[in-house]
Amino acid sequence: MLRGILLKIAATLAFAVMSTIIKLVSARFPVGEIVLFRSLFAMATLVAWLARRGEFPGALGTRRKLGHVGRSIAGSGGMFFGFIALSLLPLADATAFTFVSPLLIVPMAALGLREVVRPYRWAAVGFGFVGVLVMLSDDLGQSAGATAGYSAGAAIALGGALCTAVAMIQTRRLSRSEATGAIVFYFTSVTTFISATLLALAAAWPIGAFGGEFFAGQRFVAPNGLEFGLLASIGLLGGAGQILMTASYRYADASIIAAFDYVSMIWAATLGYAVFAETPSVAVLAGAAVVAAAGVYVVWRERPSRRVRPPVTTAETVQPG
């Protein structure tokens, strides 16, 4: 069990460092380019992992191509929105908003998967959304002093959380018949295609045409050696984090491992302070604690009857990167 917990904590650290690097490079590189590097190098990590396990290319077989496309488009939206939110929000704030995704899954599962949702889950969802309002309280209560950048960042982060929740619901459907490697592989392939297409359109789009200003800001920027290393590390850390997370569920119950998702807030607050001199507001910390408590409560209630889903569902969660 301890090995599983340590692997999960290592995964949250890998994702937190990845998010820190994304925030560092976001001022110079367009989001499409960051997503492209993240996808290409994560793909290399994934293929190497599958090959080592003797599952490449056998694990990539699928009969549900459209299902993968739908899941991947939603996941890509979560990734793009998450990256943009990181450029606009403090690191801890952007991380806190990702905690909303598991709460959104509850009503989506009831409507889309026809899952039976017990009253305590609905109560946890309501409690969690109170936490979201607490996180937004400074911005909502001080509109005159609130920055447009933070307001936009919060809205984009919540949009990313919604896309991520949709992707997780679709992953639940796919996990009934599809291998973990296939789900990650096709998701990474789609994000690579979307980001490459965005960069190609940006290069060809006339400046004077409709949307020219937007596409001008999305044009490829040639990185120097150090910058290339940082961009590559985003993908390597993302791929490594995904593998560590997947592996963690082999050594401990999902109900135990899931409770350590919220360790990411500790890493984010620490890295945000150390790298960007950011100090999370009391409202963000309090709201994140409320949302985390709602999530841990559901995990605690699920554990006795082992109603928590198998590892593939959680392992395929779309992280901010």
C-alpha positions in Angstrom: 0.0 0.0 0.0 2.8 2.4 0.9 4.4 1.9 -2.5 1.1 2.9 -4.2 0.8 6.0 -2.1 4.4 7.1 -2.8 3.8 6.5 -6.5 0.7 8.7 -6.5 2.5 11.5 -4.6 5.3 11.3 -7.1 2.7 11.6 -9.9 1.2 14.7 -8.3 4.7 16.2 -8.0 5.5 15.5 -11.7 2.3 17.2 -12.8 2.9 20.2 -10.4 6.5 20.7 -11.8 5.0 20.4 -15.4 2.5 23.1 -14.6 5.2 25.3 -13.2 7.2 25.0 -16.4 4.1 25.7 -18.5 3.5 28.9 -16.5 7.2 29.9 -17.0 7.1 29.5 -20.8 3.6 30.7 -21.5 4.6 34.3 -21.8 6.9 33.5 -24.8 5.2 30.6 -26.5 1.7 30.2 -27.9 -0.6 27.6 -26.2 -0.7 25.5 -29.4 3.1 25.1 -29.4 3.2 24.2 -25.7 0.4 21.6 -26.3 2.3 20.2 -29.3 5.5 19.7 -27.3 3.6 18.3 -24.4 1.8 15.8 -26.7 4.9 14.7 -28.8 7.2 14.0 -25.8 4.4 12.5 -23.8 3.7 10.2 -26.7 7.4 9.2 -26.8 7.2 8.4 -23.0 4.0 6.4 -23.5 5.3 4.3 -26.4 8.5 3.5 -24.5 6.5 2.4 -21.5 4.2 0.2 -23.6 7.1 -1.3 -25.5 8.9 -2.2 -22.2 5.7 -4.0 -21.0 5.4 -5.8 -24.3 2.1 -4.1 -25.1 3.1 -2.0 -28.1 1.5 -1.9 -30.6 -0.9 -4.7 -29.4 -2.5 -2.4 -26.7 -3.6 0.1 -29.3 -6.3 -2.0 -31.0 -9.8 -0.6 -30.8 -13.3 -1.0 -32.2 -14.5 2.4 -30.8 -12.7 5.0 -32.9 -15.4 7.6 -32.6 -15.5 7.1 -28.9 -11.8 7.9 -28.7 -12.3 10.9 -30.9 -15.1 12.3 -28.6 -13.1 11.7 -25.5 -10.0 13.2 -27.0 -11.6 16.4 -28.2 -13.1 17.0 -24.7 -9.7 16.2 -23.2 -8.0 18.5 -25.6 -10.3 21.3 -24.6 -9.4 20.6 -21.0 -5.7 20.8 -21.8 -5.9 24.0 -23.8 -8.1 25.7 -21.2 -5.8 24.5 -18.4 -2.7 25.8 -20.1 -4.3 29.2 -20.7 -5.5 29.3 -17.1 -2.0 28.7 -15.9 -0.8 31.8 -17.8 -3.5 34.0 -16.2 -3.8 32.7 -12.7 -1.4 32.0 -9.8 -0.2 28.4 -9.8 -2.1 27.4 -6.7 -5.3 29.1 -7.9 -5.2 27.3 -11.3 -4.6 24.0 -9.5 -7.5 24.6 -7.0 -10.0 25.0 -9.9 -9.1 21.6 -11.3 -10.6 20.1 -8.2 -14.0 21.0 -9.6 -13.9 18.3 -12.3 -14.7 15.3 -10.0 -17.7 17.2 -8.6 -19.0 17.8 -12.1 -18.8 14.1 -12.9 -21.5 13.3 -10.4 -24.4 14.9 -12.2 -22.9 13.9 -15.6 -22.7 10.3 -14.5 -26.3 10.4 -13.4 -27.5 11.9 -16.7 -25.1 10.3 -19.2 -24.2 7.0 -17.7 -27.5 6.5 -15.7 -25.5 5.7 -12.6 -27.4 5.7 -9.3 -26.1 8.7 -7.4 -26.8 8.4 -3.6 -27.8 11.4 -1.5 -24.4 11.8 0.1 -22.8 12.3 -3.3 -25.3 15.1 -4.2 -24.6 16.6 -0.8 -20.8 16.5 -1.4 -21.4 18.2 -4.8 -23.3 21.0 -3.3 -20.7 21.4 -0.5 -18.0 21.4 -3.1 -19.6 24.2 -5.2 -19.8 26.3 -2.1 -16.0 25.9 -2.0 -15.9 27.2 -5.6 -17.9 30.3 -4.6 -15.5 30.8 -1.7 -12.5 30.7 -4.1 -14.2 33.2 -6.3 -15.4 35.4 -3.5 -12.6 38.0 -3.7 -13.2 38.4 -7.4 -17.0 38.5 -7.1 -17.0 40.7 -4.0 -14.5 43.3 -5.2 -15.4 43.8 -8.9 -13.9 47.3 -8.9 -10.5 46.0 -7.8 -10.6 42.6 -9.5 -8.4 42.3 -12.6 -9.9 41.3 -15.9 -7.1 38.8 -16.3 -8.0 36.9 -13.1 -11.7 36.9 -14.0 -10.9 35.5 -17.4 -8.5 33.0 -15.9 -11.1 31.8 -13.4 -13.7 31.4 -16.2 -11.3 29.6 -18.4 -10.2 27.3 -15.6 -13.8 26.4 -14.9 -14.3 25.7 -18.6 -11.3 23.4 -18.5 -12.7 21.6 -15.5 -16.0 21.1 -17.4 -14.1 19.7 -20.5 -12.1 17.4 -18.2 -15.2 16.1 -16.5 -16.8 15.3 -20.0 -13.5 13.5 -20.9 -13.6 11.5 -17.7 -17.2 10.4 -18.3 -16.3 9.3 -21.8 -13.3 7.4 -20.4 -15.6 5.5 -18.1 -17.4 4.3 -21.2 -14.3 3.4 -23.1 -12.7 1.7 -20.1 -15.3 -1.1 -20.3 -13.7 -2.4 -23.5 -10.5 -0.4 -24.2 -7.0 -0.8 -22.8 -5.4 2.0 -20.8 -2.6 2.4 -23.3 -5.1 2.8 -26.2 -7.1 5.6 -24.4 -3.9 7.6 -23.6 -2.4 7.0 -27.0 -5.4 8.2 -29.0 -5.9 11.2 -26.7 -2.3 12.2 -27.2 -2.6 11.7 -31.0 -5.6 14.0 -31.2 -4.0 16.7 -29.1 -1.0 16.5 -31.3 -3.1 16.9 -34.4 -5.2 19.8 -33.0 -2.1 21.7 -31.8 -0.2 21.1 -35.1 -3.3 22.2 -37.1 -3.6 25.4 -35.0 0.1 26.2 -35.6 -0.3 25.6 -39.4 -3.4 27.8 -39.6 -1.6 30.5 -37.7 1.4 30.4 -40.1 -0.9 30.7 -43.2 -3.6 33.0 -41.9 -3.5 36.5 -43.4 -2.9 39.3 -40.8 -5.7 41.4 -42.3 -8.3 38.7 -42.4 -10.9 38.0 -39.8 -9.2 36.5 -36.7 -5.8 37.6 -38.0 -4.8 39.1 -34.6 -5.6 35.9 -32.8 -3.7 33.7 -35.3 -0.8 36.1 -35.3 -0.4 35.4 -31.5 -0.5 31.6 -32.2 2.4 31.5 -34.6 5.3 29.1 -33.9 8.2 30.6 -32.0 11.5 28.9 -32.5 13.0 28.0 -29.1 16.6 28.2 -28.2 18.4 25.2 -26.6 17.3 25.9 -23.0 13.7 26.7 -24.1 13.6 23.5 -26.2 14.6 21.6 -23.1 11.9 23.2 -21.0 9.2 22.5 -23.6 10.3 18.9 -24.0 10.3 18.4 -20.2 6.6 19.4 -20.2 5.8 16.4 -22.3 8.2 14.1 -20.4 6.9 15.1 -17.0 3.3 14.7 -18.3 4.0 11.2 -19.7 5.9 10.2 -16.6 3.1 11.5 -14.3 0.5 9.6 -16.2 2.5 6.3 -15.9 3.2 6.9 -12.2 -0.5 7.5 -11.5 -1.5 4.4 -13.4 1.1 2.3 -11.6 0.0 3.6 -8.2 -3.3 1.8 -8.4 -1.6 -1.6 -8.7 -0.4 -1.4 -5.1 -3.3 0.1 -3.1 -7.0 0.4 -3.3 -8.4 3.1 -5.5 -10.3 4.6 -2.5 -7.0 5.2 -0.7 -5.0 6.5 -3.7 -7.7 8.9 -4.8 -7.5 10.7 -1.5 -4.0 11.8 -2.4 -5.1 13.8 -5.4 -5.2 16.9 -3.2 -1.5 16.7 -2.4 -1.1 18.6 -5.7 -2.3 21.7 -3.9 0.6 21.5 -1.5 3.1 21.3 -4.4 1.4 24.1 -6.3 1.4 26.5 -3.3 5.1 25.6 -2.6 6.3 26.0 -6.2 4.2 29.1 -6.8 5.8 30.8 -3.8 9.3 29.5 -4.6 9.3 30.2 -8.3 6.8 33.1 -8.8 6.7 34.6 -5.3 2.9 33.9 -5.3 1.0 33.6 -2.0 -2.5 32.1 -2.3 -5.2 34.2 -0.9 -7.1 33.0 2.2 -10.3 32.7 0.0 -8.5 30.3 -2.5 -7.0 28.2 0.3 -10.3 28.0 2.2 -12.3 27.2 -0.9 -9.8 24.6 -2.1 -10.0 23.0 1.4 -13.8 22.8 1.1 -13.7 21.3 -2.3 -11.0 18.8 -1.2 -13.0 17.9 1.8 -16.1 17.1 -0.4 -14.0 14.9 -2.5 -12.3 13.0 0.4 -15.8 12.6 2.0 -17.0 10.8 -1.1 -13.9 8.6 -1.2 -14.4 7.7 2.5 -18.1 6.8 2.0 -17.3 4.7 -1.1 -14.5 2.6 0.5 -16.5 0.3 2.8 -18.5 -1.2 -0.1 -15.7 -0.9 -2.7 -17.9 1.1 -5.0 -14.9 3.1 -6.3 -14.2 2.4 -10.0 -11.2 0.5 -11.2 -7.9 2.3 -11.7 -8.3 3.1 -15.4 -11.0 5.6 -14.7 -8.9 7.7 -12.4 -5.6 7.1 -14.2 -7.0 8.6 -17.4 -8.0 11.9 -15.7 -6.8 14.8 -17.9 -4.4 16.8 -15.9 -3.9 20.5 -16.4 -1.1 19.5 -18.8 
